[in-house]
Amino acid sequence: MIFRAATAGPADLDRAVAHPADGPVPALTAERIREELAANRIRPEWIRTAEDEDGRILARAVWWGRADSEQPIALDCLQVAAGVADPAGVAAGLLDAGHTAFGGIPGYNISLPRGWRDDPELAAAVAWRREAAHRTGLTREIERLRYEWTPAAGTAEPTGRLVFREGTDEEMLDAFARLSHGSLDLATQHELELMDAEQLAREDFDFYLGCPGERSWWRLAHLPDGRLAGLAVPSATPYHRNVGYLGVVPEQRGRGLIDEVLAEITRFHAAAGAERITATTDTVNLPMAAAFDRAGYQVTEIRLVLEAPER
């Protein structure tokens, strides 16, 4: 078995890109990969193949990152050719080779339709991918709902229950820290096992600062008497406007204020002419999922996220 990157030249890259995007798990098409290559979000060294002695491609892995990323952020596509006797073993070898080259273990995002567990062929295809990921250190799993808003859903008018204003960096950091306490978000819970709330707040702040959205979009949410109620961080991906980060401080939870915060973000993006707003939340975060449902957001896919437990 030979594991290699698609870096030998244009013909080598074309061959790897043209590998069929078949199988029950949605995969990146050649056209989409070329678009991402042109945007520097996929690079030849991030496209890796496993080949037999005759040069036949048995597996392909494609990692993704931001245009300015030094190393990939996530594995976006993993395929093994039909008929390979041990797809999990071949895939694990390919991932290990990539992780060694990158000097780290990027997470793996698998996009799936709702009810994927009820499709035996699809469930089997996910199973060997999970096994390969687990063998290479990606043992922590989070399942997320991906939501989407379009103008047909409309926007809610302000109710006056909250007042939104811009805040200083220090105020934003304090809000990030306060919102992390008691969060139902699994990634936040895992991070708080490794660092304190203030450190996590700085990481969250820096992450959203690095997203395509603008810092000037962010808003603090206050009750009319001036007490902090929550935080609204409208953001963006390289493809769409995005909900980003939102939440309510622990002492104000359970009063339906998350609806007000989400409505503010939705109105903000809609006023800017957004035709699509995306968002994600963990399947276990039932209150947040319910808020998206009430706001007219629709689930478009399930995202299975596999990560290394420690950074």
N, C-alpha and C positions, 0 to 999 in steps of 0.2 A: 504494500500500500504506500502510495506517495502522497504526501500532503504538501500543497504549495499555494502561493498567492498568485493572482493573475497579473503579474508584473513583468512578464517577459517581452511585452510589446503590444501594439494595437491588435494584432491577430489573436494573441493569447487572451487579451481582455474580451474581445468580441466573442470568442469561443465560450468563455465562462459566463458572459452576460446572456448568451443565447441558450443556455441550458434550459430545458423546458420547465415552465412554471406549472407543473401538473400536480395531481394528488388532491386529496380532500381538504387539506389545510391551505387556506389562502396564501398565495406566494406572490412576491414581487414579479411583475412582468418585465420583459427586456426593455420595453419603452420606459417604464417607471424607473428602472435602474439607471438608464441613460440620463434621464432627467436629474436624478439625484447625483450622478457623477458630474454632470455639468454644473451643479450647484455646490460641489465639493462636500456634500453630505454623505456620499459613499465614495470610496477611493479604491483604486486597483489593489492596494495592499490589504484592504478590508474585505475583498472578495476572495475566498479560499475554497479550493477543491480537494477532494480525495480521488485519486486515480489509480487504476490498476496498472500492471506492467506494460500493457498495450496502449496506455494513454487514454483509456475510456473513463469519462467522469462518472464516478460512483456516488458522489455526494457534493453538495455545494452549500456554503454558508456565506451570508452577506450581512455585514455589520454596518451600523448607521451612526452618525454623529452630527453635531452642528458644523456649520461651515468653518468655524474657527477651532474646532476640537483638535487637540493633539493626538488623542486616541479615541477609538469608537466608544459610544455611550451604551449601545444596545445591539444585540443580535436581532436582526429583523426578518431573517429568512433562513430556514434550514430544510434541506431536501436530501433524500437518499433515493437513488434509482430503484424502480420496481424490480423485484427479483433478488435484491441483495439479501443474503441469508440472515445477517445480523445487523439490521439498520441502526439499532442503538449503539452497538460497538463501533461501527464505522463513524457514526456521527460524533460519538464521544472522542474518538481519536482526532477527528477534524477540529473539534472545539478546543481540545487540549493544545493542539498545534497553534491555533490562533491565539489562545490565552498566553502561551509562552512568548509568542512574537510581540504581543501587545504589552506584556509585563503587568497584566491585570485580568480581571474576570468581569467583563461587561454583563449586564443582565440580559435576559431573553424575553421578548414580548411576543406572545402568540395571539393573534387576532382570530376570534372564533364567532360563529353565529350563536344566537340564543338557542338553548336546547341542544347544544353540541353533544352532550353526554348520551342523548337518546339515539344518536346515529352511530351504529357499531363501527363502520369503516372510519369515520372521523375520530371516534374515541380511540380506536387502535392507533391511528396516526399520531394523535396527541400523546399516547402512552409511551411510544418509543422515543419521542422527543423529550418528554419529561425524564425518562430514564437516562438518556444521554446527558441531559443538563445536570441531573443529580450526580452522575458519576464525575462530572467536571467541576463540582463545587457549587452549583446553582441549586441549593437545597431549600431555600425559603420561597414559599409560594404565596402570592396575593392574587386574588381574582377580582377584577374591576369591571364595572359597567361603564361603557363609553356612551355618552349622551350627545345629542345634537339638537340645537334650536334653529328654526328657520322663521322668517317673518310671518308665515302663516299662523304660527302659535300666538303672535301678538305679544304685547308687554303690559305689565300691570302698572297702574298709576301709583304715584307715591301716596302713602296713607298718613304721613306725618308722625308715625310711631318712632321713626329714627331720623336723625339729622346726619348728613354725610359731609365731611370736609377733608381737605388735604391735611397731611400731618408731616412733622419733621421726621428725619431718619430715626431719631431716638424714640419718638412716639410709636413709630411703626415697629421698631424692634421690640418695644415693650408689649405691643399688641400681639405680635407673633408669639412671644414667649407665653403670654397669658392664655392664648387660644390653644396651645399645645397640651395644657393640663387637662386630663380626662378625655382627650381626643379619641374618637372611634376609628380614626385612620390608622391602619396597621403599620404603614411605613413610619408614621410619627411615633407610634408606640415602640417600634424597634429602635429608632434613632435615640429615643430617650433612655434606652438601656445602655447606650454607649456614651452619652453626653448629657449635660444639663440643659434646661429649657433655654437659657440664654445663649449657649453655643448653638443649639438647634435654630434659634431665632435668627442668628447671624447667617447660618447656612441657607435657611429659607429666603431670607432677604437677598442674599447674593445670588441665589438661583434665579429668582424672579427678576432681579435686576439684569441678569444676563439673557433673559428671554427676549424675543422680538418686540414685546410690548414696551410701553413707556412708563417710567417711574411716575410721571405726572398724572397717570391714570388712577393711581392707588387712592383709596379713601378710608378714613376712619369712620366708624358708625357710632353715634352717641345717642343716648336717650335725650329727650327734650330738656331734662334737668342737668345735662352735661356729663353724666356718667358714661364711661366707655361701654359700649354694647358689643362691638365686633369690628371686623375688618373685611374690606372688599378690595381684592386685587384683580381687576380685569387684566388679562394678559393676552398673549398670542403665541402661536406656534409658527413654523415657517410656512404653514399652509392656510391657517384660519385664525380668526379671533377665538379666544379661549377664556373660560371662566377663571382659570388660574387658581387663586387661593381665596377662601372665604371661611368665615366662622363667627361664632358668638362666644363671648367670654363665659366661663363656667357658671357664674352667679346669675346670668341672664338666660340660660338655656331652658328649654321646655315651654317657652312663651310664644313660639312661632316666629321669632325674630329672624331666623335664618331665611324665611321667605322674603323678608324686606331686603336683606343683604343681597340675595341672589337676584331679586328684581332690579336692584340698583345696577348691578353688573350687566344684566341683560339690557336694560334701558340705555346704558352707556354705549355698549357695542352697537345696539340697534340705531341709535342716534348718529353713529358714525357711518351708517350704511351697511353694516355687516349683513351678509346673506346667509351666513352660517356661523354658529357659535358652538364650539365643542367643549366637553367637560368629561371628567371621569370621577368616579367614587368607588370605594370598595363595596363588594356585594354585602359585606357584613354591616356597613354603615347605613342602616335602614332609615334613620331620620333624614340623612342627606339625600338618599335615593328618593324618598317620598317628596322632598322639597323640589327636586328636579321634575318629578312627575307632575306636581301641582303647577309648576311654572310652564308646562307645555313642552319640556324637553323630551325627546324620544330616544330610547335605547337603540343604538345601531349595531353594537357588537359587544361581545365579552372579550376582555383582554386578560389573558393568563400571564402573569409576570413572575418569572423565575429569577432569583437573585442569590448572590453569595451572602451568607448570614452576617459576615463581618467585612468591613471595608478595609 
